[in-house]
Amino acid sequence: MKRLTVTLLIIGVIIAWSLPSSALAGSVKKEYTLHLATQMPIKHTITKSANLMAKRANELSDGKITIKVHAGGAMFSDRQIPEATMSGGCDIGISTANTWAKHARGMSFWEVPFLIPPSVPVDELVKETIPFFDKTLMAKGGKLLGYAYYGYIEGLVTAKKQVKKPSDVKGLKLRIYDRTHLPGFKNFGAAPVVMSSKEVYIGLQRGVLDGALSGLSSIVHRKWMEICKYVIAIPNLVSKPSHPFPIVVNRRAWESMEPAAQKIIMQSAMEAAQFAEKDVKEMADKNLETLRSKMTVYKLEVGSPEWNEWKDALSGPGKGKFLKDNPKAGPAIVKMIEKLS
């Protein structure tokens, strides 16, 4: 945990060094209003991080920078956010990494099942990948400010039967959130479909879906336990201790800002990441407690035979699809992960 905080501070210092020293010493002269879009619910860690970023930017600029946060998909859905951010429909966007893959090939690696071993420190991987993706995004109209952090325990909720092992998903219509999950679930006879989390509640309610895969925090905040009776909690299906969501700013908006304002935006994004890193750890246990009070929870332990069974079922097919879909970026990212393993 401490390493993540230190790394984020180092990243902030390096970026600050790249700005003119006169700008660092000066105050913001102009006024700026930026619109930030996220699909996450108001009480979710991601949205709380966005609100903190807005608060700190306003404080550090003496009220000159206003960031208006549009949460819960009020402005755009998660899959619309990257295109809207790059084109200027909103100024800052926060959404799942796979939604940015159209603009930064390979960024979906954060969601590839079991690609990142528990031994790999997320903070080090963040440090390795920010320059890699920022270069691509800058060429296409955006800038990667950093990441906000989502919870690391994934849950598969089901309405009619308890799922404990991969073979239990046979015949179930399941919502998944990344295409690299498709082959693994299909291999065991499920009918998976990539779908926005905002659409899941209605899908479950109408019987279009039998279950859905997402973070425990989304299950709680989106109240899927009102419809589903069971959940299997799978730690480290994605990166642990946190699952990074890119924070991207429109390049034109970024370049229109004076250096002092840019520095404040970077500082605010860094503080938002630090807050989220702490909050996801605290919320993991709270979310499990909430779900246990409302549904049957079956929690796996990292390294257990059952956990390894899920890892064996999803990791190979998921990694294979990721490399096939990203023939250039994919191998480079896998090397970064292997270097830190």
N, C-alpha and C positions, 0 to 999 in steps of 0.2 A: 504494500500500500504506500509506504513512504517513498519507494522508488518512483511510483507514478507521479506523485506530487513534485518530487525533485526534477524529474524529466520534463514535466510541463513548465516548471519554472525556467529550466535551461532553454527550452524552446522559445519561451517568451523573451528571455534575455537576448538570444541570438537574433530574433526578429527585430527587437528594439535596436540592436547594434546596427542593423541594416538601414535604419532610418537616420536622417540628418540629426546631428546632435543639437542643433538650434531648435529643431521641432520638438525634441524630447523635453527641452527646458521650457518651451513656450506653452501657452494655453490655447485652447480652441477659440478661434475668432468667429467662425461662422456657426449657423444653426443647421442641424440635420435631423430629419425625421425618416426613420427606416422602419419598414414593415417586415416582421419575422413570421414565417408560417411553419406550423408543425401540426401533424395530425393527432398527436398524443393528447389524452384527456387533461383537463385543467390540473388535477391533483397528481399527475404522473411526474416522476423524477425529471424526465426530459423537459416538460413544460415548466416545472419549478426552476430548472436550470436556465431556461430561456428567460423567465421572469427576473431571475437574479442578474443575468447578463444585462438586461434592460435597465434594471435598477442601478447597477454599478456604472454603466456607461453614462447614465444621467448624472450620477453623483460626481464621477471623476471629471466630467466636462462642465461642472457647475451649471447643469441644466441645458447645455447647448445641444446635447445628443439625446434624442428621444427614439426609443425602439418600441414600437407597438407590437405586442405579441398576439398573434391570431392562432389560438389553440383549438384542438378538437376537430381539425379539418374545416374550420370556419371559412378559411380562405382558399385552401387547396387540399386535395387528398394527398396521401403520402406519395403516390406514384406521379402526381402532377407537380409536386413541389420542386424537384430538380429542374424540370423544363421551365417552370415559372421563375425560378431563381436565376437561371442562366439568361433568360430572355428579358428579365426586368419586371415580370409580373409581381414579384415580391423582391425585397432587397436581400433578405437572409432566409435560408431554408434549413430546416433540420428534419431529416427523415432517415429511414433505414439505409444502410450502405448499399444494398443491392439496387435501390431505386436510382442511384447515381451512376450505375455501371454503363449506361448509355453514353455518358459524358466522360467517364474515367474507367476504361476497361480494367476489369479485375478487382474493382473496389468491393464487389460482392463477396470477397474472400472471408470477410468477417462473419458471414452467415452460412458458410459451407459447413455441414455437420462434422464435428470432431476434427476439423482440419488443424486447429490450433491445440496442441497438447496442453494439459494442465500445468506442465512445467514451464511453459513459455510465458514470461512476464509481459502482460499487455502493454505496460508503459514503454518497454523497450521496442516492442513491435510498432507502437504508435510513432515513436521517434524515427524508426526506419522508414515507415510508409508515408508520413506526411509530405516530405519533399517529392517523393515518387508520384503521388496523386496530385499535389498542388501544381506541379509543372503542366500536367495534362489539363487540369481544370482551367488554369490561367489562359491556355491557348484557345479554350472554347467558351470563355465568358464568365468564369467564376474564380473564386479564390477559397481555398480550404483554410478556415480559421483554426480548426481543431476539431475536437469531438465532445459531444455530450454523452453521458454514459447511461446505459440501460441495464436492467438486471441480468444476471448470468444464468439463472435457473429457468429452463424452458419447461413448459407444461403442455401435455396433450390431454385436452378435456374431451370427454365423450358423454353422450346422453343416455345410452341404453346398456352399455357393457363396460366393465373395467378392463382397461388395457394394461398388461404387465410386461409382455414380451412382444417383439416385432410381429410374430405370426398372429397375434390377436387383432391386428388391424385389417385382416382379410375381410373384404366386402364393405368396408367402411368408406364413406365419402368424407374426406378430410380436407380442411383448409390448411395450407402451408404458406410460408411467406417468401420462400426463395426457390428458384427452379432447380437448384442442386439437391433439394430434398425429394424431387419427383422420382428419380430412378429407384432409390432405396425403398420408398413406400410402395411403389408399383411392384417391385420384386416380391413383396409379401401379400399381394392381392388387394391392396387398398386402391381407392380412386381419389388421388390427391389433386387439388386444384390451387393454383396461386391466387390469392384473394386479399384485398385490403382488410385490415383488422376492423375497420369501421363498418364493414358489410357483414361481419360474421354473426353478430347477434340475430339479425333478421334471418340469416341463412339457417342458423340453428333452430330458431323459433318456428320456422316454416317447414323444417324437416328436409331442407335442401342439403344440409350438412348433418353428418352424424357426429362430427367432432372437429376440433381445431387445435393447431399447434401455435403457441406464442409464449412470450415470457409470462411468468406468474403475475408480474405487475399489471400487464394488460388484461389478464384474465380477471383480476380483482377490479380494476378501474372500469372495465367495460362490462362487468357484471355477468359474465358468461355462466357463472355458477347458479344463476337464477334458472337456467335451462338444463345445464349439464349436471350429472350426479357424480361423475368420477373424474379424477385427474391423475396422471402419472407425472411426477416431477423428475426431470432429467438434468442434473447439473452438468455444466461444461459441454452441452450440445453445441454451444458456440463458445466464444472466448470467456475466460474466467480471470479475475473477479468481476469483469464488466464487459458489456457489449457496446462498442463504440457506434454512435450515430454521428455522421459528419455534420459539421456546422459550416455552411458555405455561404459566402457573400457574393452578390453580383459584382463582376469586375468593374463595370462602368461606375457603379455606386461607390465601390472601393477607391477607384482612381480619382473620383471627384472630391474625395475627402482630403483635407490637409493632413500632413504627417502626424501632427499631434492628435488628431481625431482617430487616425488609423491605429496609433499606439494604444489609445484608450479602448478601442474596439477589441484589439488583440488581448489586452489585459482583462477585459470583461469576459471574453470567451474563455480565457484560461481559468479565471475564478469560477466560472460556471462549471467547467470540467472538474475542478477540485471539489466543488460542492457535490456534484453528481456521483463522483467516485466514492464519497463517504455515504451519501444517501442510499445508493443501491445496496450497500452492505447492510445498512440498518433495516431497509425495507424488505430484504429477502426473508428474514425470519418473521416479520410482521405479516407478509403476504401468505406465508405458509400457515400461520396461525389462523388468519381469516378464512382461508380455504378449508382448513380442517374443521372449522366450526360450521361449514355450510355444505360440504361434500366429502366423499371418500377420497383420501389422498394416499397415493402409493409412491413413496419417495425412494429413488435409487441413490446409492452412494458411489462416488467416483472410485473406479477400480474394482468394484464388486463384479461377480460373474454376470449378473443381470445387466449392469451398466456396460460391460464389455460386449455383451450380446447386441445391444443397441448400437454400440460403436462399430462393431463388425458389420452390422446390417446397413448402416447409413454412410459410413466414412468412405469406403472404397468407391461406391457408385457416385457419391457426391463429389469427391475429388476428381474423379474421371470426367464428370460433366463440366466441372469448373475449368479444367485444363483444356477440354475440347472447345468450350465456348470462348476461352481466352488464351489462344495459342501463343501470344507474345507476352502479355503481362502475367499470365498464370504461372509459368515456370519461374519467373523472376521473384514473384511473391512467395512461392513455395520455398525457394532457396533462402529467402529472408527468415521464414519460419524455422526451417531446418537449422539455420545458423544459430538461432536462439534456443533450440531444443536441448 
